[in-house]
């Protein structure tokens, strides 16, 4: 362990030792009959408080900060009303940032029908577009915008959907849910007195620090293929396939 990693422990030991010293010193002064004992106790308490303030302020700037998970700013939807669903519904999926493509699949289809199924009513949006350029090939892409909570990008922790394709039957299983225990902290009242940030500043998440994620499955099929799906499969037809 490096000296930087030991810094919080060293500071904690120093603060505890300082408090013990002040308590012991105050008790000794209290036993004296000097008329100045009360004044001395106040002086010691004030000195100890000032020492704690200085130590806390120094600890705040010395503690190591892990920024490896901090989300990078992207040129998409910051300060805008970007909607992945709207772009998909208009058939403009190619205009979306390609970094949102998390996985792609491609299947050869033999016949004139594609049967789309899900194990249960799907909550994930599924868009289907007819692509005239495709010949006996079905293309599938999974899109997901970044999952950002308090400025930390958690997108890598999310699972991908599972797709089974056999005999022109495509079964789509939505991504399994992921439980993430997320904790945050802010500087104490003592340390905040030495920073420009007020005690209540940043107590609640801002729109830039926390963003809701959008995800969907985008399927492209040839013009001569008919797509069939059950009532529990919610599909949006876009482009040439609309209507």
C-alpha positions as CSV (number, residue, x, y, z in Angstrom):
1,X,0.0,0.0,0.0
2,X,1.4,3.4,-1.0
3,X,1.8,6.4,1.3
4,X,-1.1,8.0,-0.4
5,X,-3.3,5.1,0.4
6,X,-2.3,5.3,4.1
7,X,-2.9,9.1,4.3
8,X,-6.6,8.8,5.5
9,X,-5.5,6.3,8.3
10,X,-2.6,8.6,9.3
11,X,-4.9,11.6,9.5
12,X,-7.5,9.7,11.5
13,X,-4.9,8.6,14.0
14,X,-3.6,12.2,14.3
15,X,-7.1,13.6,14.9
16,X,-7.9,10.9,17.5
17,X,-4.6,11.6,19.3
18,X,-5.2,15.3,19.2
19,X,-8.6,14.9,20.8
20,X,-7.3,12.6,23.5
21,X,-4.5,15.1,24.3
22,X,-7.0,18.0,24.6
23,X,-9.3,16.0,26.8
24,X,-6.5,14.9,29.1
25,X,-5.0,18.4,29.2
26,X,-8.4,19.9,30.0
27,X,-9.0,17.6,32.9
28,X,-5.6,18.5,34.4
29,X,-6.4,22.2,34.1
30,X,-9.8,21.6,35.7
31,X,-8.1,20.1,38.8
32,X,-6.2,23.2,39.4
33,X,-7.6,25.9,41.7
34,X,-6.3,28.7,39.5
35,X,-8.9,31.3,38.7
36,X,-7.6,31.2,35.1
37,X,-8.4,27.5,34.6
38,X,-11.7,28.2,32.8
39,X,-10.1,30.6,30.4
40,X,-7.4,28.1,29.7
41,X,-9.9,25.4,29.0
42,X,-11.7,27.7,26.5
43,X,-8.4,28.5,24.9
44,X,-7.5,24.8,24.5
45,X,-10.9,23.9,23.1
46,X,-10.7,26.8,20.6
47,X,-7.2,25.7,19.6
48,X,-8.4,22.1,19.2
49,X,-11.3,23.2,17.0
50,X,-9.1,25.3,14.8
51,X,-6.6,22.4,14.5
52,X,-9.5,20.1,13.4
53,X,-10.6,22.6,10.8
54,X,-7.1,22.8,9.3
55,X,-6.6,19.0,9.4
56,X,-10.0,18.4,7.8
57,X,-9.4,21.0,5.0
58,X,-6.0,19.4,4.3
59,X,-7.5,15.9,4.3
60,X,-10.1,16.9,1.7
61,X,-7.5,17.9,-0.8
62,X,-5.1,15.0,0.0
63,X,-7.5,12.1,-0.2
64,X,-7.1,10.2,-3.5
65,X,-9.8,10.5,-6.1
66,X,-10.8,7.8,-8.5
67,X,-12.0,9.3,-11.7
68,X,-11.7,6.1,-13.8
69,X,-15.5,5.7,-14.0
70,X,-16.3,9.4,-14.7
71,X,-18.4,9.7,-17.8
72,X,-16.9,11.6,-20.7
73,X,-19.0,14.3,-22.2
74,X,-20.5,13.5,-25.6
75,X,-21.8,15.8,-28.3
76,X,-25.2,14.1,-28.2
77,X,-28.2,15.3,-26.3
78,X,-26.4,17.4,-23.7
79,X,-28.8,20.3,-23.2
80,X,-31.1,18.9,-26.0
81,X,-34.3,16.8,-26.2
82,X,-32.7,13.9,-28.0
83,X,-34.8,10.8,-28.2
84,X,-33.4,7.5,-29.6
85,X,-37.0,6.3,-30.1
86,X,-38.0,9.3,-32.2
87,X,-35.0,8.9,-34.5
88,X,-35.7,5.2,-34.9
89,X,-39.4,5.8,-35.5
90,X,-38.5,8.2,-38.4
91,X,-36.2,5.7,-39.9
92,X,-33.1,7.9,-39.2
93,X,-31.3,5.3,-37.1
94,X,-28.1,5.7,-39.3
95,X,-27.8,9.3,-38.0
96,X,-27.5,8.2,-34.4
97,X,-24.1,8.2,-32.8
98,X,-22.6,4.8,-33.6
99,X,-21.2,4.5,-30.1
100,X,-24.7,3.6,-29.0
101,X,-24.6,0.4,-31.0
102,X,-23.7,-2.2,-28.4
103,X,-24.1,-5.4,-30.4
104,X,-25.1,-6.5,-33.9
105,X,-26.3,-9.8,-35.4
106,X,-26.9,-11.0,-38.9
107,X,-28.9,-14.0,-40.0
108,X,-29.6,-15.7,-43.3
109,X,-33.3,-16.3,-43.9
110,X,-34.7,-19.0,-46.1
111,X,-38.3,-18.3,-47.1
112,X,-40.7,-15.4,-47.2
113,X,-41.7,-15.2,-43.5
114,X,-39.9,-14.1,-40.3
115,X,-41.6,-15.1,-37.1
116,X,-40.7,-12.8,-34.2
117,X,-41.3,-14.0,-30.6
118,X,-40.5,-13.0,-27.0
119,X,-40.8,-15.2,-23.9
120,X,-43.1,-12.6,-22.3
121,X,-44.5,-9.2,-23.3
122,X,-41.5,-7.1,-24.1
123,X,-40.8,-3.8,-22.4
124,X,-37.8,-3.1,-24.7
125,X,-38.8,-1.3,-27.8
126,X,-38.4,-3.3,-31.1
127,X,-38.3,-1.4,-34.4
128,X,-38.6,-3.1,-37.7
129,X,-37.5,-1.5,-41.0
130,X,-37.7,-2.8,-44.6
131,X,-34.4,-2.4,-46.3
132,X,-34.5,-2.8,-50.1
133,X,-30.8,-3.5,-50.2
134,X,-31.0,-6.7,-48.2
135,X,-31.2,-10.0,-49.9
136,X,-32.3,-13.0,-47.8
137,X,-30.5,-11.4,-44.8
138,X,-31.9,-10.1,-41.5
139,X,-29.8,-7.5,-39.6
140,X,-30.3,-6.8,-36.0
141,X,-28.7,-4.0,-33.8
142,X,-29.0,-3.2,-30.2
143,X,-28.8,0.5,-29.3
144,X,-28.3,1.9,-25.8
145,X,-27.6,5.5,-24.7
146,X,-25.2,5.9,-21.8
147,X,-26.4,5.2,-18.3
148,X,-25.0,8.1,-16.2
149,X,-25.7,8.4,-12.5
150,X,-24.0,11.3,-10.6
151,X,-21.5,11.7,-13.4
152,X,-20.5,8.0,-13.4
153,X,-21.0,5.9,-16.6
154,X,-22.5,2.5,-15.7
155,X,-23.2,1.4,-19.2
156,X,-20.7,-1.4,-19.2
157,X,-22.5,-3.1,-16.3
158,X,-25.7,-3.6,-18.3
159,X,-26.4,-7.0,-20.0
160,X,-27.2,-7.4,-23.7
161,X,-30.4,-9.0,-25.1
162,X,-30.3,-12.6,-26.1
163,X,-31.4,-13.7,-29.6
164,X,-32.1,-17.2,-30.8
165,X,-32.6,-17.7,-34.6
166,X,-33.7,-21.0,-36.1
167,X,-35.8,-21.9,-39.1
168,X,-36.9,-18.3,-39.7
169,X,-38.0,-18.0,-36.0
170,X,-36.4,-15.2,-34.0
171,X,-36.8,-15.3,-30.3
172,X,-35.8,-12.1,-28.4
173,X,-35.1,-12.2,-24.7
174,X,-34.7,-8.8,-23.0
175,X,-31.5,-8.0,-21.1
176,X,-31.5,-9.3,-17.5
177,X,-31.9,-6.7,-14.9
178,X,-28.7,-5.6,-13.0
179,X,-28.7,-4.5,-9.4
180,X,-26.1,-1.9,-8.6
181,X,-25.5,-0.6,-5.1
182,X,-24.5,3.0,-5.6
183,X,-23.3,5.3,-2.9
184,X,-22.0,8.8,-2.9
185,X,-20.5,11.2,-0.4
186,X,-19.8,14.9,0.0
187,X,-17.4,16.8,2.1
188,X,-18.3,17.5,5.8
189,X,-19.5,20.8,7.2
190,X,-16.1,21.4,8.6
191,X,-14.3,20.9,5.3
192,X,-17.0,22.8,3.3
193,X,-16.1,25.9,5.2
194,X,-12.8,26.1,3.3
195,X,-14.3,25.4,-0.2
196,X,-16.3,27.5,-2.5
197,X,-19.1,25.0,-2.5
198,X,-21.8,25.7,0.0
199,X,-23.2,23.1,2.5
200,X,-26.3,22.5,0.4
201,X,-24.8,23.0,-3.0
202,X,-24.8,19.8,-5.1
203,X,-27.0,18.0,-2.5
204,X,-29.3,16.9,-5.3
205,X,-28.5,15.5,-8.7
206,X,-28.6,17.8,-11.7
207,X,-29.8,16.8,-15.2
208,X,-26.2,16.7,-16.4
209,X,-25.0,14.5,-13.6
210,X,-27.8,11.9,-14.0
211,X,-29.3,10.9,-17.3
212,X,-32.0,8.3,-18.0
213,X,-30.9,5.7,-20.6
214,X,-32.8,4.6,-23.7
215,X,-32.4,1.2,-25.4
216,X,-34.0,-0.6,-28.2
217,X,-33.7,-3.4,-30.8
218,X,-33.6,-2.4,-34.5
219,X,-34.3,-5.1,-37.0
220,X,-33.9,-4.7,-40.8
221,X,-35.5,-7.2,-43.2
222,X,-35.6,-7.6,-47.0
223,X,-38.5,-6.2,-49.0
224,X,-39.9,-9.6,-49.9
225,X,-40.0,-10.8,-46.3
226,X,-43.2,-10.7,-44.2
227,X,-42.8,-10.4,-40.5
228,X,-45.2,-12.1,-38.1
229,X,-45.4,-11.6,-34.3
230,X,-47.8,-12.4,-31.5
231,X,-49.9,-9.9,-29.6
232,X,-47.6,-9.9,-26.7
233,X,-44.7,-8.6,-28.9
234,X,-44.8,-4.9,-29.3
235,X,-43.2,-3.8,-32.6
236,X,-43.0,-0.5,-34.4
237,X,-42.8,-0.6,-38.2
238,X,-40.7,2.2,-39.7
239,X,-39.5,3.3,-43.1
240,X,-41.0,1.4,-46.1
241,X,-42.6,-1.1,-43.7
242,X,-44.9,1.5,-42.1
243,X,-48.5,0.6,-42.4
